[in-house]
Amino acid sequence: MIATPAVGLMRFGAWAAMAAGALRIASTFIPYEANSAPLETLYAIIDLGLVFGLIAIYLSAADIVGRIGLLAFIVALSGLASIVGPDVFQFGIDFYRVGALIFVAGLAVLAVQLLRAKTLRATATLWLATLAASLATPVFPQAFLAAGLALGASFLLAGLSLRTV
């Protein structure tokens, strides 16, 4: 049985996942504008919601995703944590792209573990779709939109599944 503080964190994370997922879907339709404070604020809110949502998702399945799931969670959370806040380009490295790729790669491995455990299947499938669309982006730039929609939908659905924990 999960301890009471963890249940509270999972409930908060479920609501954060729903909000972040919905906002991520909506943000797909907002034109990007570099150095826009309102847009960067929106992205920060989304990213923080994804952080708490990811924690809740992992807590809900920690017992069944095993060590590989734990490692995948740590990788995904690390990648996500590196992109919270303003986008940074330093030393010839686009830290947003690197962090986003690490995040999505971690999600993909966690997705495989969730599918093996037969839980949160829609979320897991959408995480794999997010990775596929992200990898297709260099060839098909419009795939970036599909990746954002899949990511948003995955967290929205996960939050809906977890909100009654």
VOTI-881420 format. One record per residue (C-alpha): z, y, x. Coordinates in pm, 1 decimal. Layout:
# residues N
[atom [Z, Y, X]];
...
# end
This chain:
# residues 165
[atom [0.0, 0.0, 0.0]];
[atom [-85.5, 347.6, 125.5]];
[atom [207.6, 584.9, 182.0]];
[atom [247.4, 882.1, -54.8]];
[atom [141.3, 1155.2, 195.8]];
[atom [-177.1, 958.7, 266.4]];
[atom [-247.0, 936.4, -107.2]];
[atom [-212.2, 1314.7, -132.8]];
[atom [-448.5, 1358.6, 161.2]];
[atom [-696.3, 1119.3, 1.4]];
[atom [-686.2, 1307.5, -328.9]];
[atom [-734.9, 1639.7, -152.9]];
[atom [-1014.6, 1484.4, 53.6]];
[atom [-1182.5, 1349.5, -259.2]];
[atom [-1193.2, 1695.7, -414.1]];
[atom [-1302.2, 1847.2, -81.8]];
[atom [-1583.1, 1588.6, -58.6]];
[atom [-1702.8, 1672.1, -410.4]];
[atom [-1698.3, 2046.0, -342.4]];
[atom [-1862.9, 2011.7, -0.2]];
[atom [-2125.4, 1774.2, -137.6]];
[atom [-2213.4, 2006.3, -424.1]];
[atom [-2222.9, 2308.1, -193.2]];
[atom [-2435.2, 2118.0, 61.2]];
[atom [-2685.6, 2033.6, -211.7]];
[atom [-2692.0, 2397.7, -328.3]];
[atom [-2725.0, 2528.2, 29.3]];
[atom [-3045.7, 2328.6, 68.1]];
[atom [-3211.1, 2581.2, -161.8]];
[atom [-3077.5, 2892.7, 13.4]];
[atom [-3319.9, 3027.0, 275.4]];
[atom [-3172.2, 3019.8, 625.1]];
[atom [-3100.5, 3357.7, 776.6]];
[atom [-2977.5, 3370.8, 1137.3]];
[atom [-2648.1, 3553.0, 1195.4]];
[atom [-2575.7, 3589.5, 824.4]];
[atom [-2198.0, 3611.7, 784.8]];
[atom [-2200.9, 3497.0, 420.0]];
[atom [-2422.2, 3199.3, 504.0]];
[atom [-2212.9, 3103.3, 808.6]];
[atom [-1902.4, 3126.2, 587.8]];
[atom [-2062.9, 2894.7, 333.4]];
[atom [-2155.0, 2647.1, 607.6]];
[atom [-1799.6, 2658.7, 747.2]];
[atom [-1657.0, 2585.0, 400.8]];
[atom [-1900.4, 2295.6, 361.4]];
[atom [-1818.6, 2156.0, 705.1]];
[atom [-1443.3, 2175.1, 648.1]];
[atom [-1487.6, 2002.7, 312.0]];
[atom [-1687.6, 1731.5, 484.9]];
[atom [-1408.4, 1689.6, 743.0]];
[atom [-1142.9, 1632.3, 476.6]];
[atom [-1383.1, 1424.2, 269.8]];
[atom [-1464.2, 1200.5, 565.3]];
[atom [-1093.5, 1152.2, 635.3]];
[atom [-1037.4, 1049.4, 272.1]];
[atom [-1333.8, 812.5, 277.0]];
[atom [-1208.9, 647.6, 594.2]];
[atom [-851.1, 620.0, 464.5]];
[atom [-978.1, 451.8, 148.7]];
[atom [-1157.9, 183.7, 348.5]];
[atom [-964.1, 169.2, 676.8]];
[atom [-826.7, -176.8, 608.4]];
[atom [-1169.3, -327.7, 546.9]];
[atom [-1406.9, -154.7, 790.7]];
[atom [-1230.2, -285.2, 1100.9]];
[atom [-1238.9, -154.7, 1455.2]];
[atom [-1609.2, -79.6, 1439.1]];
[atom [-1544.9, 132.5, 1130.7]];
[atom [-1263.5, 314.0, 1310.1]];
[atom [-1485.8, 385.4, 1609.0]];
[atom [-1766.0, 503.7, 1380.8]];
[atom [-1521.8, 730.2, 1195.3]];
[atom [-1401.8, 880.9, 1524.7]];
[atom [-1761.5, 939.5, 1639.1]];
[atom [-1862.2, 1093.7, 1304.7]];
[atom [-1552.0, 1313.5, 1288.5]];
[atom [-1603.8, 1428.2, 1648.3]];
[atom [-1964.7, 1522.5, 1579.6]];
[atom [-1867.5, 1703.7, 1261.3]];
[atom [-1580.9, 1887.4, 1430.2]];
[atom [-1819.7, 2014.3, 1696.8]];
[atom [-2038.7, 2190.0, 1438.0]];
[atom [-1768.5, 2357.6, 1227.7]];
[atom [-1807.9, 2731.2, 1272.7]];
[atom [-2093.4, 2942.5, 1402.9]];
[atom [-2391.8, 2765.2, 1556.1]];
[atom [-2379.4, 2766.3, 1934.5]];
[atom [-2666.2, 2744.4, 2180.4]];
[atom [-2544.9, 2737.8, 2539.7]];
[atom [-2661.2, 2593.6, 2869.7]];
[atom [-2995.1, 2515.7, 2707.4]];
[atom [-2823.4, 2287.6, 2453.3]];
[atom [-2830.2, 2334.4, 2078.3]];
[atom [-2476.1, 2217.3, 2003.8]];
[atom [-2540.2, 2213.3, 1629.6]];
[atom [-2824.3, 1963.1, 1665.5]];
[atom [-2630.9, 1745.2, 1909.2]];
[atom [-2315.0, 1753.5, 1694.2]];
[atom [-2511.3, 1686.1, 1377.3]];
[atom [-2684.2, 1387.0, 1535.7]];
[atom [-2350.4, 1245.5, 1656.4]];
[atom [-2205.2, 1301.2, 1307.1]];
[atom [-2493.1, 1129.7, 1129.3]];
[atom [-2503.1, 842.7, 1381.0]];
[atom [-2132.1, 780.1, 1327.5]];
[atom [-2184.2, 790.4, 950.7]];
[atom [-2465.4, 535.3, 980.6]];
[atom [-2246.1, 286.2, 1165.9]];
[atom [-1963.4, 345.7, 918.5]];
[atom [-2217.7, 296.1, 638.9]];
[atom [-2303.7, -49.4, 770.2]];
[atom [-1934.9, -138.6, 770.7]];
[atom [-1891.5, -6.8, 415.9]];
[atom [-2190.3, -208.9, 298.4]];
[atom [-2054.1, -521.2, 468.1]];
[atom [-1722.4, -460.0, 290.7]];
[atom [-1906.4, -405.5, -38.9]];
[atom [-1747.0, -68.4, -107.4]];
[atom [-1881.2, 284.7, -156.3]];
[atom [-2233.1, 138.1, -152.5]];
[atom [-2409.3, 448.5, -286.8]];
[atom [-2240.7, 668.5, -26.5]];
[atom [-2324.3, 422.7, 250.8]];
[atom [-2687.7, 396.8, 141.7]];
[atom [-2720.2, 774.2, 129.2]];
[atom [-2570.1, 800.9, 479.2]];
[atom [-2839.2, 565.0, 607.2]];
[atom [-3100.5, 774.5, 424.9]];
[atom [-2953.7, 1084.9, 589.1]];
[atom [-3000.0, 928.4, 932.9]];
[atom [-3356.7, 819.2, 852.4]];
[atom [-3450.6, 1164.7, 722.7]];
[atom [-3283.6, 1333.2, 1020.9]];
[atom [-3480.0, 1118.1, 1263.8]];
[atom [-3801.7, 1194.2, 1074.2]];
[atom [-3747.3, 1571.3, 1091.2]];
[atom [-3934.1, 1628.2, 1421.5]];
[atom [-4247.2, 1472.5, 1267.3]];
[atom [-4189.2, 1585.0, 908.0]];
[atom [-3988.2, 1911.5, 908.1]];
[atom [-3941.2, 1888.5, 529.3]];
[atom [-3732.8, 1575.1, 590.7]];
[atom [-3451.4, 1812.4, 693.6]];
[atom [-3420.7, 1909.1, 326.9]];
[atom [-3406.2, 1543.8, 224.4]];
[atom [-3135.1, 1479.6, 483.9]];
[atom [-2927.7, 1767.6, 346.8]];
[atom [-2967.8, 1650.8, -10.4]];
[atom [-2877.3, 1291.6, 79.4]];
[atom [-2572.7, 1405.3, 276.7]];
[atom [-2454.3, 1629.6, -4.5]];
[atom [-2506.5, 1360.4, -266.9]];
[atom [-2323.8, 1103.3, -52.8]];
[atom [-2009.1, 1311.8, -28.7]];
[atom [-2025.6, 1417.2, -392.7]];
[atom [-2045.2, 1052.3, -501.6]];
[atom [-1771.5, 945.3, -260.2]];
[atom [-1543.6, 1218.2, -390.7]];
[atom [-1608.9, 1112.4, -748.0]];
[atom [-1521.4, 752.7, -654.7]];
[atom [-1202.7, 848.8, -471.5]];
[atom [-1061.7, 1121.0, -695.1]];
[atom [-850.1, 878.4, -895.8]];
[atom [-678.4, 721.8, -594.4]];
# end
